[in-house]
Amino acid sequence: MSSVYQINKGVGKPIEFKGLQGQYIAYLAVGLVVLLLTFTALYLLGTPLIVLLPLILALGGGLFFCVFSLSKRFGVYGLGKFLAARNLPEYVKFSSRRVFTGLKIGDSNQERQVRK
């Protein structure tokens, strides 16, 4: 008897929808919810629709443009790496070795230190 196995292609690939990759789908969804809540709040405050509709459409267009450009520029993991790299210092400056000589040796490192 032969067995039939289902092939799962692309199991490790990131999620993609209409050109948006990974977390950018969530960014767009959150942005659209914020736009909906903004529209609702401004409408309840009495803002005329002639002002409100062009404003929300312009903000929505800007949201789509920004999210798609970020997705195209950075890809799936690039934005996180870009933001992390901005927080790294150019160099580390210290004036004393006391910082390094006072470090405690971990369990696995201690075994290596004993062998030397």
Steps between C-alpha positions, in 0.01 A plus 500: 500500500623844423470792733399846387686783667397861483782734402506823697684744278614826647469401865790721607410793276362819656137593446429720199181675387474721192872580513509577872733276694498394863418759763403768246160332462438565869628859469253564219213338691570704814528817292165434334333440837646828629367678189155349558499612862621847399222527241242392759624742765513797263157416359351482849661835584306655210768543234332542160543208257630733229807558720516158662500274194793663316697510825449130575564401137824698494615348830406152373693554178801616699471195724494263202792679335713494816430137590562374146821703469626366835419146391681546171802674654564280803334168426385260770763549772684808375306763693573332833867467409510865388348622826731276705809622316411861579526426873851354480779734610783584261757390756520411868726720711624395841780629718555206731534123469307456825178447305644189336711364786205502738282281278388171647580185307197291405474125564591394146779757474645394832561148371694643207702726731601202717628304198744774399 
